[in-house]
Amino acid sequence: MGEKMDDMTRELNKIMQNKKGMEEDKEASRLVDCILRSYEEYPTGTRLNVKNILNRNLIIDVLEKLRQILFPGYYENCRIRAEYVRYIVGEKIEYVQYNLKKQVAIALGTDELCADCEKSVLLQRAEKIVDELLMRIPKIRELLATDIEAFYDGDPAAYSYDEIVLSYPGLMAISTYRIAHVLWELKVPLIPRIMSEYAHAHTGIDIHPGATIGRYFFIDHGTGIVIGATTEIGDHVKIYQGVTLGGISTRKGQALKGVKRHPTIGNNVTIYSGTSVLGGDTIIGDNVTIGGNTFVVHSVPADMKVSARAPELEYSHGEHNRGDYDWVI
């Protein structure tokens, strides 16, 4: 009798589990249906039935390969011997050519000027673009050499060039920018922004690939720096954390596309932390120093120093028996 009861109990439990599983399946199905309906109602942000879409992870991998080419020996798992460097660099170039060409062709196909172009035409254009990027590697390295020197000369906390290349977020942001800027100049859609936003996510430094930046560019600390798309920066410029080189207003949205919205910064300019320099008509002359926490929306002549008036601080003693103090600014 006891065995029969056990068998009945097991059978009943099995039925209940199956029923619960069926109910969960129905609930999951209803949830999926609800999400699928949202795809139809709000098509923005969906990429369904698209044959070729950009592979963001592959683009980032290509970017890292390019940075390995720019800084040979720094980002490897083992040392590179000089007698093998030709083969190692050649292998990385082949990887970049093969993979970036495909991604550039896909990006070109998303552009409204070439949305109906044949695949062979897109691949031909992409191949020329990638070859041009690789041909500019020596020039990019020349610019980065000046940037590294600016970092070393401008930061007393820097003990070596190796420290700068391996650990400084500013150099990662600048090196990524210099690659992305070439692709921007070559009219490649999407990919330059993917690269620059990757660096932004890792460093907190937001440099639009459309910005124009000269030689010996030094970012100190860097967190919170924003450099807008139409910014022009001269040579030997130093900016600190929290600096914004931005636009005054974006209320007109897409109507402002192509309009110079961001400032022009001359040569030998230093901009200290927390400062905003805004507006396409704002020109900062050569040899200008702008103090911290300053808001600049008008042009500044050469050889000037700009600073915000320091706030007056008022100090009051707290009650010592409570162990706290009141600070009033």
Legacy VTK file of the C-alpha trace (Angstrom):
# vtk DataFile Version 3.0
C-alpha trace
ASCII
DATASET POLYDATA
POINTS 329 float
0.000 0.000 0.000
2.798 2.373 0.888
4.571 1.705 -2.410
1.394 2.508 -4.383
1.038 5.796 -2.488
4.650 6.688 -3.293
4.083 5.933 -6.983
0.940 8.096 -7.012
2.789 10.927 -5.282
5.628 10.794 -7.799
3.175 10.750 -10.697
1.257 13.686 -9.239
4.477 15.662 -8.763
5.441 14.910 -12.345
2.075 16.154 -13.618
2.366 19.323 -11.534
5.879 19.979 -12.812
4.779 19.505 -16.425
1.855 21.843 -15.870
4.120 24.448 -14.296
6.556 24.086 -17.182
3.757 24.567 -19.726
2.563 27.687 -17.920
6.090 29.066 -17.856
6.462 28.347 -21.582
3.220 30.222 -22.282
4.372 33.152 -20.164
7.729 33.236 -21.953
5.965 33.082 -25.318
3.717 36.011 -24.393
6.778 37.984 -23.291
8.555 37.315 -26.591
5.431 38.329 -28.540
5.259 41.596 -26.603
8.910 42.398 -27.366
8.474 41.513 -31.048
5.487 43.873 -31.295
7.700 46.661 -29.904
10.118 46.048 -32.803
7.283 46.775 -35.228
5.949 49.773 -33.312
9.357 51.359 -32.708
11.625 50.374 -35.628
14.314 52.887 -34.618
17.104 50.876 -33.032
16.453 47.648 -34.952
18.502 46.142 -37.798
16.362 43.257 -39.016
16.624 41.652 -42.482
19.870 43.518 -43.161
22.379 41.381 -45.025
25.529 43.220 -43.999
25.905 45.018 -40.709
29.029 46.429 -39.114
30.867 44.183 -36.693
31.735 46.531 -33.850
33.947 44.019 -32.056
35.953 43.414 -35.214
36.390 47.166 -35.754
37.755 47.513 -32.209
40.084 44.578 -32.839
41.345 46.279 -36.017
41.885 49.482 -34.034
44.017 47.607 -31.508
46.035 46.042 -34.337
46.644 49.526 -35.737
47.799 50.749 -32.329
50.176 47.768 -32.160
51.598 48.881 -35.503
51.926 52.450 -34.223
53.650 51.355 -31.000
55.545 48.150 -31.875
56.443 46.015 -28.888
54.258 47.824 -26.352
50.998 45.910 -26.608
52.287 42.392 -27.268
52.233 39.363 -24.987
55.929 38.751 -25.631
58.887 40.735 -26.896
59.329 41.486 -30.585
62.808 40.735 -31.862
64.078 43.255 -34.401
64.930 40.586 -36.971
61.303 39.436 -37.022
59.575 42.822 -36.956
59.088 42.945 -40.746
57.080 39.709 -40.688
55.092 40.653 -37.591
54.142 44.077 -38.957
53.359 42.544 -42.348
51.020 40.041 -40.716
49.196 42.813 -38.823
48.882 44.903 -41.989
47.393 41.927 -43.819
44.895 41.454 -40.995
43.895 45.125 -41.104
43.622 45.159 -44.895
41.420 42.070 -45.023
39.060 42.899 -42.159
38.875 46.689 -42.295
38.231 46.636 -46.051
35.077 44.584 -45.492
33.881 46.815 -42.680
34.554 50.009 -44.654
32.645 48.567 -47.624
29.671 47.843 -45.365
29.863 51.360 -43.901
29.996 52.902 -47.366
26.921 50.876 -48.288
24.999 52.508 -45.453
25.775 55.992 -46.780
22.950 57.537 -48.770
25.391 58.523 -51.525
26.277 54.891 -52.156
23.345 52.910 -50.800
22.674 51.406 -54.245
26.299 50.841 -55.239
27.307 47.349 -56.289
29.301 45.299 -53.801
32.335 45.208 -56.117
32.340 49.009 -56.331
32.131 49.326 -52.543
35.002 46.890 -52.056
37.176 48.778 -54.543
36.552 52.065 -52.769
37.129 50.426 -49.394
40.422 48.935 -50.525
41.702 52.343 -51.643
40.645 53.893 -48.332
42.348 51.237 -46.228
45.510 51.461 -48.329
45.512 55.248 -47.873
45.124 54.846 -44.094
48.058 52.441 -43.959
50.171 54.734 -46.136
49.614 57.473 -43.554
50.901 55.363 -40.650
54.389 56.992 -40.770
52.783 60.460 -40.630
50.539 59.409 -37.727
53.605 58.074 -35.907
55.382 61.376 -36.505
52.497 63.269 -34.909
52.265 60.826 -32.000
55.997 61.206 -31.347
55.391 64.926 -30.782
52.413 64.132 -28.535
54.501 61.763 -26.388
57.191 64.411 -26.089
54.555 66.959 -25.037
53.298 64.545 -22.369
56.787 63.966 -21.024
57.825 67.621 -21.052
54.522 68.825 -19.618
53.973 66.322 -16.809
56.544 66.154 -13.979
54.838 62.951 -12.800
55.911 61.161 -16.002
59.066 59.138 -15.385
59.523 57.655 -18.853
58.121 57.415 -22.359
57.185 53.807 -21.591
54.943 54.944 -18.742
53.161 57.348 -21.079
52.611 54.824 -23.873
51.544 51.986 -21.595
49.387 53.772 -19.051
48.328 57.312 -19.958
44.649 57.506 -20.990
45.335 60.760 -22.810
47.696 59.046 -25.227
45.209 56.245 -25.866
42.564 58.846 -26.685
44.890 60.849 -28.932
46.288 57.833 -30.796
42.764 56.565 -31.427
41.716 60.024 -32.570
44.609 60.273 -35.034
43.570 56.967 -36.651
39.864 57.817 -36.666
40.544 61.305 -38.034
42.194 59.874 -41.155
39.127 57.706 -41.796
36.950 60.766 -41.184
38.947 62.738 -43.762
38.489 59.838 -46.194
34.676 60.140 -45.775
34.147 56.802 -44.057
30.789 56.727 -42.221
30.251 55.243 -38.740
33.614 53.558 -38.208
35.513 56.665 -36.982
32.815 57.275 -34.370
32.889 53.649 -33.237
36.633 53.980 -32.697
36.471 57.333 -30.917
33.618 56.258 -28.652
35.548 53.106 -27.743
38.400 55.320 -26.548
35.879 57.607 -24.833
34.428 54.676 -22.891
37.879 53.546 -21.766
39.406 56.939 -20.938
36.591 59.390 -20.218
38.015 61.597 -22.986
35.617 62.430 -25.820
37.417 63.581 -28.970
35.251 63.729 -32.069
37.155 62.340 -35.087
36.170 65.402 -37.114
38.169 67.758 -34.891
41.469 69.122 -36.213
44.369 68.819 -33.763
47.939 69.953 -34.327
51.304 68.709 -33.096
52.536 68.391 -29.509
49.037 67.978 -28.076
48.998 67.259 -24.344
46.032 66.109 -22.274
46.759 66.103 -18.536
44.652 63.635 -16.512
41.895 63.889 -19.092
38.710 62.688 -17.417
35.683 64.615 -18.643
37.355 66.335 -21.599
35.040 66.976 -24.586
36.328 68.165 -27.967
33.591 68.803 -30.506
33.505 67.887 -34.191
34.405 71.274 -35.659
37.034 72.217 -33.073
40.376 73.401 -34.460
43.423 73.107 -32.205
46.892 74.417 -33.046
50.331 73.203 -31.982
51.697 72.922 -28.432
48.265 73.032 -26.774
47.727 71.681 -23.263
44.308 70.998 -21.742
43.382 69.591 -18.350
40.572 67.421 -17.040
36.991 68.609 -17.352
37.628 70.984 -20.266
34.872 71.330 -22.857
35.535 72.702 -26.332
31.930 72.708 -27.412
28.991 74.391 -29.053
26.818 77.055 -27.483
23.493 75.475 -28.430
22.214 72.406 -30.266
18.526 73.358 -30.291
18.436 73.464 -34.087
19.600 69.850 -34.215
20.271 68.509 -37.714
19.925 72.016 -39.177
23.374 72.719 -37.684
25.021 69.841 -39.561
28.091 71.119 -41.395
28.111 74.441 -39.499
31.210 75.310 -37.459
29.878 75.117 -33.914
33.055 74.676 -31.882
35.953 76.999 -31.044
39.324 77.543 -32.674
42.316 77.254 -30.343
45.620 78.827 -31.393
49.198 77.714 -30.735
50.825 77.465 -27.288
47.491 77.649 -25.450
46.897 76.197 -21.979
43.360 75.575 -20.708
43.022 74.533 -17.077
40.505 72.162 -15.523
36.767 72.672 -15.498
36.791 75.314 -18.234
34.302 75.569 -21.109
35.211 77.325 -24.356
32.139 77.417 -26.548
30.990 78.582 -29.967
32.099 78.393 -33.567
32.931 82.094 -33.637
35.124 81.857 -30.541
38.827 82.118 -31.393
41.500 81.766 -28.726
44.704 83.469 -29.868
48.245 82.193 -29.590
49.980 82.048 -26.186
46.732 82.393 -24.214
46.312 80.860 -20.763
42.768 80.231 -19.514
42.373 79.547 -15.812
40.241 76.836 -14.265
36.443 76.893 -13.974
36.139 79.597 -16.604
33.275 80.018 -19.063
34.429 81.544 -22.352
32.045 82.360 -25.197
33.935 85.266 -26.792
37.251 85.402 -28.630
40.432 86.085 -26.675
43.346 87.998 -28.277
46.838 86.512 -28.335
49.122 86.685 -25.277
46.250 87.132 -22.813
45.521 85.441 -19.488
41.890 84.725 -18.670
40.668 83.754 -15.222
37.455 83.690 -13.263
37.294 85.791 -10.111
37.855 83.518 -7.138
34.751 82.969 -4.988
34.845 84.423 -1.498
35.043 81.730 1.150
33.490 82.133 4.577
34.697 79.898 7.395
32.791 79.265 10.600
33.710 77.089 13.573
31.521 74.114 14.296
30.521 72.876 17.708
33.559 70.943 18.903
31.557 68.823 21.294
29.579 67.406 18.331
32.748 66.695 16.379
31.525 68.387 13.204
32.205 71.645 11.348
30.040 73.840 9.133
31.617 74.961 5.885
29.838 77.732 4.026
30.827 78.776 0.508
LINES 1 330
329 0 1 2 3 4 5 6 7 8 9 10 11 12 13 14 15 16 17 18 19 20 21 22 23 24 25 26 27 28 29 30 31 32 33 34 35 36 37 38 39 40 41 42 43 44 45 46 47 48 49 50 51 52 53 54 55 56 57 58 59 60 61 62 63 64 65 66 67 68 69 70 71 72 73 74 75 76 77 78 79 80 81 82 83 84 85 86 87 88 89 90 91 92 93 94 95 96 97 98 99 100 101 102 103 104 105 106 107 108 109 110 111 112 113 114 115 116 117 118 119 120 121 122 123 124 125 126 127 128 129 130 131 132 133 134 135 136 137 138 139 140 141 142 143 144 145 146 147 148 149 150 151 152 153 154 155 156 157 158 159 160 161 162 163 164 165 166 167 168 169 170 171 172 173 174 175 176 177 178 179 180 181 182 183 184 185 186 187 188 189 190 191 192 193 194 195 196 197 198 199 200 201 202 203 204 205 206 207 208 209 210 211 212 213 214 215 216 217 218 219 220 221 222 223 224 225 226 227 228 229 230 231 232 233 234 235 236 237 238 239 240 241 242 243 244 245 246 247 248 249 250 251 252 253 254 255 256 257 258 259 260 261 262 263 264 265 266 267 268 269 270 271 272 273 274 275 276 277 278 279 280 281 282 283 284 285 286 287 288 289 290 291 292 293 294 295 296 297 298 299 300 301 302 303 304 305 306 307 308 309 310 311 312 313 314 315 316 317 318 319 320 321 322 323 324 325 326 327 328
